[in-house]
Amino acid sequence: MSKHPLLLGLTLLSASLFTGQTFADRTVTDQLGRQVTLPDHVTRVVVLQHQTLNLLVQLHAAEDIVGVLSSWQKQLGPQFARFMPEIGQLATPGDLTQVNIESLLALRPQVVFVANYAPPAMIAQIQQAGIPVVAISLRHDAAGEKKKMNPTMADEEQAYNAGLMEGIRLIGEVVERQPEAEALIHYTFEARKQANAPVADIPQNQRVRVYMANPDLNTYGAGKYTGLMMAHAGALNVAAASVKGARQVSLEQVLEWNPQVIFVQDRYPQVVKQIENDPQWQAIDAVKHHRV
């Protein structure tokens, strides 16, 4: 028996507080199918996945966030700070595929959210430090597809609809915002239904041909949620028939597709200038008619 029970007790208490595991008495299943044990009450969260960061803010859980991914501006755009003004002052102990474990431990998080495609070694490193890790994909995937960035899906609509609901509920459960999660799910699907109704019956051959232009001729094809959003809006993603996931294509392919509208995410303003100023793009219908 220790001659210094008080000192021993304080040491054990400090260790448990450091790892955030003082009262770990509830279990959730993340979107990799992993069982994750969490503290009963979570108030210190690190988010290394941008969609989860976005959803946490919508669930009014920003006050619980003590660290975010370093590429949040690139992934969500600098305007995201309008919804979370304090984000510029938060620590950035890692990103989608890497973590600085010393910086992470200094934040004393009780849980870390990561992307489903975070390297297994990264997840293991965080777990070995005694911190629970919850992986989010916002997809309902078959067993062999859960860890992939560009999965194969039998039914994209079902995979993303079910996965979005599961992901929002999971995040809400972790941060104890279950009512907010249900309200967000209801709003999302009702708003989509209303927006989709006027264009749902447009035949495929009459839909506006659209293309998503990312830097360096990267785009989104089949299996990405962006393509579903285009379909819900009554458009046809020209890349979906021949491109799977997020891929780089050639300018010759884009010229052959000849999209009527080109979308560019607001986080990539330089792409708009490149398209508008490059003579090779001028033959494309969308550029000729100023629909970029």
C-alpha positions in Angstrom: 0.0 0.0 0.0 1.3 3.5 -0.8 2.6 5.6 2.1 1.2 8.6 0.3 -2.4 7.8 -0.6 -3.3 11.5 -1.2 -0.4 11.9 -3.6 -1.3 8.7 -5.4 -4.9 9.8 -5.7 -4.0 13.2 -7.1 -1.6 11.6 -9.7 -4.3 9.2 -10.9 -6.9 12.0 -11.1 -4.5 14.2 -13.1 -3.9 11.4 -15.5 -7.6 10.8 -16.0 -8.3 14.5 -16.5 -5.4 14.7 -19.0 -6.8 12.0 -21.2 -10.4 13.2 -20.8 -11.6 9.8 -19.6 -12.7 10.5 -16.1 -16.3 9.1 -16.4 -16.3 7.1 -19.6 -19.6 5.3 -19.4 -21.5 5.5 -22.7 -20.8 4.0 -26.1 -21.5 5.1 -29.6 -21.0 3.4 -33.0 -19.1 5.7 -35.5 -19.4 5.6 -39.2 -16.6 3.1 -39.6 -18.7 0.7 -37.5 -16.3 1.1 -34.5 -17.6 1.1 -30.9 -16.3 4.2 -29.1 -16.5 4.7 -25.4 -17.1 8.4 -24.4 -17.3 10.4 -21.2 -20.8 10.9 -19.9 -20.7 14.6 -20.5 -18.5 16.0 -23.4 -17.5 19.7 -23.4 -14.1 19.6 -25.0 -14.1 18.6 -28.7 -11.4 18.7 -31.3 -12.6 18.5 -35.0 -10.3 17.3 -37.7 -13.0 16.9 -40.3 -14.6 19.9 -42.0 -18.1 18.6 -42.6 -18.3 17.7 -38.9 -17.1 21.2 -38.0 -19.9 22.7 -40.2 -22.5 20.4 -38.5 -21.3 21.1 -35.0 -21.9 24.8 -35.6 -25.3 24.2 -37.0 -26.1 22.1 -33.9 -25.1 25.1 -31.7 -22.1 23.2 -30.3 -19.4 25.7 -31.3 -18.9 26.5 -27.6 -17.6 22.9 -27.0 -14.9 23.1 -29.7 -11.3 23.6 -28.5 -9.4 22.8 -31.7 -10.1 22.5 -35.4 -8.4 21.2 -38.5 -5.7 23.4 -40.0 -7.3 23.5 -43.5 -10.7 24.7 -42.3 -10.4 27.8 -44.6 -9.5 25.8 -47.6 -12.2 23.2 -47.0 -15.1 25.5 -45.9 -14.0 28.9 -47.3 -12.9 31.9 -45.2 -16.5 33.1 -45.0 -17.2 30.2 -42.6 -15.8 32.5 -39.9 -19.1 34.5 -40.1 -20.8 31.5 -38.4 -18.0 30.9 -35.9 -16.2 34.2 -35.2 -13.9 32.6 -32.7 -12.5 30.0 -35.1 -9.4 32.1 -35.9 -8.3 31.9 -32.3 -8.6 28.2 -32.0 -5.7 25.8 -32.0 -5.1 23.6 -35.1 -3.5 20.4 -33.8 -3.9 18.5 -37.1 -5.7 18.0 -40.3 -7.7 15.4 -42.3 -4.8 12.9 -42.5 -2.3 13.9 -39.8 -2.2 15.0 -36.2 0.4 16.6 -33.9 -0.1 14.5 -30.8 1.6 17.0 -28.4 -0.5 19.9 -29.6 -3.6 17.7 -29.3 -2.9 16.6 -25.8 -2.3 20.2 -24.7 -6.0 20.9 -25.5 -7.2 18.1 -23.2 -10.0 17.0 -25.5 -12.6 14.4 -24.5 -13.2 13.4 -28.1 -11.7 13.9 -31.5 -13.7 13.8 -34.7 -11.9 12.5 -37.8 -12.7 11.7 -41.4 -13.5 8.1 -42.3 -10.4 8.1 -44.5 -8.1 9.3 -41.8 -5.0 6.9 -41.7 -5.4 4.0 -39.3 -2.0 5.0 -37.7 -3.4 8.5 -37.0 -6.5 7.1 -35.3 -4.4 4.6 -33.3 -2.0 7.4 -32.2 -4.9 9.4 -30.8 -6.5 6.4 -29.1 -3.2 5.3 -27.6 -3.1 8.7 -25.9 -6.3 7.8 -24.2 -8.6 10.0 -26.3 -11.8 8.6 -28.0 -11.9 9.0 -31.8 -15.2 9.2 -33.7 -15.0 8.8 -37.5 -17.5 10.5 -39.7 -18.3 9.9 -43.4 -21.9 11.1 -43.8 -22.4 8.0 -45.9 -24.0 4.6 -45.3 -21.4 2.4 -46.9 -21.0 -1.4 -47.5 -18.5 -2.9 -45.1 -15.5 -2.8 -47.6 -16.2 0.8 -48.6 -16.4 2.6 -45.2 -12.7 3.8 -45.2 -12.6 5.0 -48.8 -12.7 8.6 -50.0 -14.2 7.4 -53.3 -16.4 4.4 -52.5 -18.4 2.2 -54.8 -22.2 2.6 -54.1 -25.1 0.5 -55.3 -27.5 3.4 -54.7 -25.9 6.8 -54.2 -29.2 8.5 -53.1 -29.8 5.9 -50.4 -26.2 5.8 -49.2 -26.0 9.6 -48.8 -29.5 10.1 -47.4 -29.1 7.4 -44.7 -25.5 8.4 -44.1 -26.3 12.0 -43.6 -29.1 11.2 -41.1 -26.8 8.7 -39.3 -23.9 11.2 -39.2 -26.0 14.1 -37.8 -27.6 11.9 -35.2 -24.1 10.5 -34.2 -22.6 14.0 -33.9 -25.6 15.2 -31.9 -25.4 12.2 -29.6 -21.6 12.8 -28.9 -22.1 16.4 -28.0 -25.5 15.9 -26.4 -27.5 17.9 -28.9 -30.0 15.3 -29.9 -33.0 17.6 -30.3 -31.0 20.0 -32.4 -29.9 17.0 -34.6 -33.4 15.9 -35.2 -34.5 19.4 -36.0 -31.6 19.8 -38.5 -32.5 16.5 -40.2 -36.1 17.5 -40.6 -35.3 20.9 -42.0 -32.7 19.5 -44.4 -34.9 16.9 -46.0 -38.0 19.1 -46.0 -36.1 21.9 -47.7 -34.7 19.5 -50.2 -38.1 18.1 -51.0 -39.5 21.6 -51.7 -36.6 22.6 -53.8 -36.6 19.4 -55.8 -40.3 19.2 -56.5 -40.4 21.6 -59.5 -37.5 20.0 -61.3 -37.9 16.3 -60.4 -39.6 15.2 -63.6 -37.3 16.9 -66.1 -36.0 14.2 -68.5 -32.3 13.5 -68.5 -31.8 14.7 -72.1 -33.4 18.0 -71.2 -31.5 18.8 -68.0 -28.9 21.6 -68.0 -25.4 20.1 -68.4 -23.2 21.2 -65.6 -19.6 20.8 -64.5 -17.8 21.4 -61.2 -14.4 23.0 -61.8 -11.9 22.5 -59.0 -8.2 23.5 -59.2 -5.9 21.7 -61.7 -8.8 20.3 -63.7 -10.1 18.2 -60.8 -13.8 17.6 -60.7 -16.5 15.4 -59.0 -18.0 12.5 -60.8 -20.2 9.6 -59.7 -20.3 8.7 -56.0 -19.8 12.3 -54.7 -22.6 14.2 -52.9 -22.0 17.2 -55.2 -23.4 15.2 -58.1 -26.5 14.4 -56.1 -27.0 18.1 -55.3 -26.8 18.8 -59.0 -29.4 16.1 -59.8 -31.7 17.4 -57.0 -31.5 20.9 -58.7 -32.6 19.4 -62.1 -29.1 19.4 -63.6 -26.9 16.7 -65.2 -23.3 16.3 -64.0 -21.4 15.8 -67.3 -18.6 14.0 -65.4 -20.8 11.4 -63.7 -20.9 9.0 -66.6 -17.2 8.4 -66.9 -15.6 9.7 -63.7 -15.8 8.0 -60.3 -15.3 10.1 -57.2 -13.0 13.1 -57.1 -10.6 12.9 -60.0 -8.4 15.0 -62.4 -9.6 15.1 -66.0 -8.2 16.6 -69.2 -9.3 19.9 -70.8 -10.1 17.8 -73.9 -12.7 15.9 -71.8 -14.3 19.1 -70.6 -14.4 20.4 -74.2 -16.1 17.2 -75.3 -18.6 17.4 -72.5 -19.3 21.1 -73.4 -21.2 22.0 -70.2 -23.8 24.7 -70.3 -23.0 25.9 -66.7 -19.7 25.6 -64.8 -19.8 25.7 -61.0 -16.8 26.8 -58.9 -16.8 26.6 -55.1 -16.2 30.0 -53.5 -13.1 28.7 -51.8 -11.4 28.5 -55.3 -11.9 32.1 -56.7 -8.7 31.7 -58.7 -10.3 29.0 -60.8 -12.9 31.4 -62.1 -10.2 33.8 -63.3 -8.3 30.9 -64.9 -11.3 29.7 -66.9 -12.4 33.2 -68.0 -8.9 34.2 -69.1 -7.7 31.0 -70.7 -8.3 31.0 -74.5 -8.7 27.2 -74.5 -11.9 27.4 -72.4 -13.6 30.0 -74.6 -15.2 27.4 -76.9 -17.2 25.9 -74.1 -20.8 26.9 -74.0 -20.8 28.0 -70.3 -17.8 30.3 -70.9 -19.2 31.8 -74.1 -22.5 32.6 -72.4 -20.9 33.8 -69.1 -22.3 31.0 -67.0 -19.3 30.3 -64.8 
